[in-house]
């Protein structure tokens, strides 16, 4: 056994814990030269070290020193170390006398240890209550590092409430290891052992409940186990019994009523700065009190998003003192409301902590204040689509409160709409917002009308009513234009967020050019990089979707990606970025790359983005050769009739266009017609798909006429016009109008050259693309040939449904591919030329071509023919 001055091996009555091998192995390891056990009062750090020292079997010698309070000189500490080392036999009586003499004379204690101590076997120095060193800690840190470097057989364990610079120490022959407060938390297995030893109850379920309720904090676990031993079962999970134990233990440890009162007042909020701490507690000495709390290990300063620092209590400590604060319900509510007002009004480092302000306002029951906070949250949001982060807070608002506070209801509805399990509940709450008779002034009177119209327009958009949303959005933009420039400048970020949402509504209402203009204004008004990013990615998404991938690339290059959180997949704005890059890959005919980009899109299936993401996915899978399977999946989802975002909007029209094209590629013309007929007959986003359906039905003259009419309409995007012109060129060729085919195909090719839109070329039926290619070759037009050129994998992706040729037809086609002329084929197959001609007619009909060359090319793409046979030896 170790020899030590720690005394009895019994567990501390407040923080007793069983032996914990997962942690004692760290203390035992010879590789760990310096181990720092860090945690607040009650975390079990001292008991862990005691348990290890008293229960382990090893040959090391332990020198245990508890740092006394009020240390003002390093010599006080080293005198204690000398005495403890003497007790375990590391120093002889003569060496002790000489060491004390050295210390009194001011000799460097580390140099003295080199002269007096010869360690020939492992030894451990344990320094408990290290935080008591205060300002002396820097010097002692340096002394310990020198001591460890000088004595390779020595290891040091430091138990401290606060942080220490020792955690960064490095050694050539070992490591520094920090056992943090999270590691000190008891596991379910450890709690089960404690429960069994102290109560005789062997029930892991009870232990699991205790750990879930207490966070594994040693002192709280002990309180729960004690309660179980008294009443025979675990107290209710909202019981404050163990919180009382933790608070009382910390109260007793600190022995400072002023500091305890300060903690009770300030633990109400999850984080705070000096100004807010002073405001909540009324104590002018808030800064020094927070420093004391950090030194005691009860909390720490952490960086904050605004560039400042905030103080955060240890979670268990905050829970304990917040429970104490709740005993005075009126004071607690007033404190919560005061905190919310401070965060909303600014004047502290927490002026951007609006989510916390909302939590505090709701906790304090001030619904008018909570309504204002939601308005500011909506205006300050850099996101383009809602999320359900605030749902746990907002769902605590009583239902009867919502009709009188429209922005509070709006926030709840947005959170519900983004939740995968509860999005259907949003509709009823949105109705309450639309029915609200009036809105209070949230920012300035000049912003009242634009705010009200923007909220209503967004609700209409989320309900799928694109036309009404776009109409109201256009009026809201006009209202913004009427705002006094001085007021507009003052609320620049708020207006930028408003314009960003209005642009999305205009886009989904089919007013793409207006949407681009409005989102450009939003980006120009932003001073916040994250907000500017959000506006820019909307512009990029609109641009790429519309067919200008060149500009979309330029816009993406301007993004400040450092302004987004590290885990950008969770940011909806980054989802728009991934969608944009998916469209860029599609127009580059890189369907594999597009599939990779689509996987990075974090827009959840239960969001308004479902139709847009699904339409894009259909194009990707169509390009990869899985059009039929993906079309079947999407049809099944649409058949449920409850997909969010589906309605009278551009995304839904794009989805049905993509679905119709996928069905055509699968050879199912009836399903394609059903997908297209369910949408508005005047939608420009379906014009191309409808033209391709007419061509698939061999209604060539009708297709040409349709294209002529549709191209004369205004409002086309670059993509919709280029697609339609390409379909028109196919129709014109079929009816023998090569001049019109030349005009339309040339315009589409020039648009592709300049803007990049050409995904539709790869998805054309092979026979039509080959017909266009032959036409371009006859005209010797390099720009047309470049436009129509597609990589092999893209051509294969656009194959139609399987073509069944007889075995004899395959033989004839292979002979045509090798020999060329009818006479040569007949001679090679020992048949008459008329027989070859009859079989070729059947082949042409099945493949949908009119020439032998086209028949061979289509057959090769369909896998019927192998690589082209050489006409002569190389």
C-alpha positions, 0 to 999 in steps of 0.5 A: 500500500502507499504511505500517505498523509491522507488519513482514512480510506473511507469515502467523503460523506458528501462526495464519496464515489466507488473505485473508478478504473477508467480514471485511476488508470490515468493516475497510475500510468507512468507515461503521464508525468503531469495529471491535472484533475479539474472540476468545481467543488463537489465534482469528486476530484479530491476523492478520486485522487484519495481513492487511487492513493488508498486503494491501488497496489503499487510501489510508488511513494505519494507525497500529498500536500493540500495547498493552504488558504492565503498563500502569499509566498512560494516558500509556504508551499515548499515547506509543506512539501518538505514535511510531507516528503519526510513523512513518506521517507523521501527525506532523512531528518538531516535532509529535512533540516538542510532543505528548510534552511535552504528555503529560509535563506531564499535558495531556489527550492528546485535547485535545492531538491537536486542536491538533497533528493535522489529518486531511484524509484517512482514517486508522486507529488499530489497538490490538492486545492491548487486554485488557492495559490491565486497569483502565485500559481504562475511561479509554482507552475514553472517550478513544477515543470522544472522539478519534473524535468530534473527528476525523471522518476517523479510524477505530479498530480494537481487537483484544482477547481479552476484552469491552469497553464500547466495543461499546456506543459510538454515533456520529452519522456511523458505526457500531460493529461487533463481529467476534465469535469466532464470526465469526472461525471459518474457513468451509469455503471459507476452510479450503479455501483455506488447505489448498490454499495450504499442502498443494496439496490442493484437496479441499473435503470435507477442508476440511469435515471440518477445520471440523467437527472444529475448529469453525473455530478458527483455531489448531486449523484450522492444526494440522489443515492441518499434520497433513494436510501431514505425513501426507497425510490428515486425522487421525481426528476424535477425535484430540487433535492440534489440541487439543494445539496449542491448549493449548500455544499458550495455555500459552505465551501465559499463561506462568503454570503455576498458571493453566494447572493451574487451567484443566486442572482446571476445563475438565472441566465446561461451566460453573462458579461460583467455589465449584465452581472452587475445589472442583475445583482446590483453589485458594483464589484461584479468583475472581481466576483466573476474572477473569484468564481472562475478561480474556484472552478465554478465557471469560466470565461469563454469567447463570444460571437460578438468578439467579446467574452462571456462567463458561463457557470458549470452546468450543475452549479448553475442548475443548483443556484437557479433552483435556489433563485426560483424559490422567490418566484416574483424576484426570479421572473423580474430577473429574467425580464431584466436580463431579456431587456438588457440583451435586447437593448444592447449596451453589453457584450450580449446585445446579439444574444436574442435567442437567450433574450427570448428564453428569458422573456418567456421564462419571465412571462413577459409576452409583449417583450417576447413578441418584440424579441421574436421580431428582432430575431426574424430581422437579424436572422442570416438564414434563408429558411426557418429551423426548429432551434427555438421550438422547445422555448416557443412551445412553452407560450400558452395558446391563448397568448398567441392571437394577441402577439403575432410575431410570437405566433409567427416564430412558433409557426416557423419553428413548427414548420421546420420540425420533421415531426410537427410541421403539420401543426404550423398551418393553424398557427400561421392562420392566427398570424394572418388573422391578427387585426394589427401589429405593434411597432417593433422597430420604427413606425415607418417599418410597420407596413413593410414588416406586416406585409413581409410576414404575410408574404412569407406565410403565403409562400410557405403555404405554397401560394406563390402568386399571392405571395409574390404580389404581396412581396412586390407591394412590400418592396414598394413600401420599403422604397418609401421609407425615409433614407435616414431610417432605412440606414438605421435599420439596414440589416433589418431591411436586408433580411426583409428584402432577402425573404421578399426575393424568395417569395418573388422567385417562387411566384415566377417573378425571377428578374424582380427577385434578382433585383431585390436580393441584390439590394439585400446583399448591398445593404448587409454589413454582417458577412454572414447576412451578406453570404445568405443574400449572395447564395440566394442570388447564386441559386436563382442565377444557376437555376435560371441557367447562368452558371457563369455568373453563379460561379462568380457569386459563389467566389465572393462568399466569405465562408469564414463567416459561417459556423464550422459545421456548415452543413447545418446552415440553410444558406450553405444548403443553397450553396450546395444546390447552386453547385449541383446545378453548376455540375449538371450544366457541366454534364458532371452528373456524378459530381452533381450527386455528391453536391446534392448530398451536402444539401442539409435542407430537410425533407419536411421544409419548403425546400422539398420541391426544389431539392427533389426537382434537382435530384430528379435531374441528377438521377435522370442524368445518372440513368435512373430516371424511371426509379426516381420518377416512381419514388417521387410520384409516390411521395407526391401521391401522399398529398402532404409534402411541404412547399408543394403548391402554386409556385415555381419549385413545384412547377420545376418538380413536375417538369423534371418528373415529366421528362423523367417519365419520357426517358423511361418511355411512359408517356402517359405518366409524363402527361399526368405529371404535366397536366396537373400544373398551370397551362401557362407556366413557362417552367413547363413549356420545354417538358410539354414540347418534349412530350409532343415530340415523344408523341410524334406530334412534330408540327404541334410541337413546332407551333407550341415552341413558336408561341411559348418563345414569344412570351415574356418572362423566360429565364436563360435556361427555359428559353434555351431548352425551348429553342432546342426542342423547337430545333428538333421539331423544325428538323422533323417537319423539314424547316431547317432554316427555323431549326438553324435559328433556334439551335444557334440561339440556344448554342450561343446562350450556352456558350455565354451563360453555360446552360446545357444540362438539357442537351445530355438528357435529350433522347439519343435519336434527337441529339444525333439528328441535331448533330448531323444537322450541325455537321451539315452546316459545318457550325462549330458552335452548334457542334460544341453545344451538342457534344456530350461525354459518353457517360452523359449520353448513356445516362439519357438512354430511353427505355430498352429497345428490343431488336431481334437477333437477326436485326442485331446481326444485320445492324452489326454488318451495316456498321462494319460494311456500310452499303446494302450490297456489301451487307447482303454479300456478307450475310448471304441474303438479297439486298431487298431482305437487308432493306426490309430489316433496316426499315424495321430497325430504323422504326424501332430506334426512331432514326432515319439513317444507317449512321444514326441507327448505328450511333443510337444502337451503340449508345444503347449497348446493342452494338460494341465499339465501332469496328475499324474499316481497315487495319491500323 
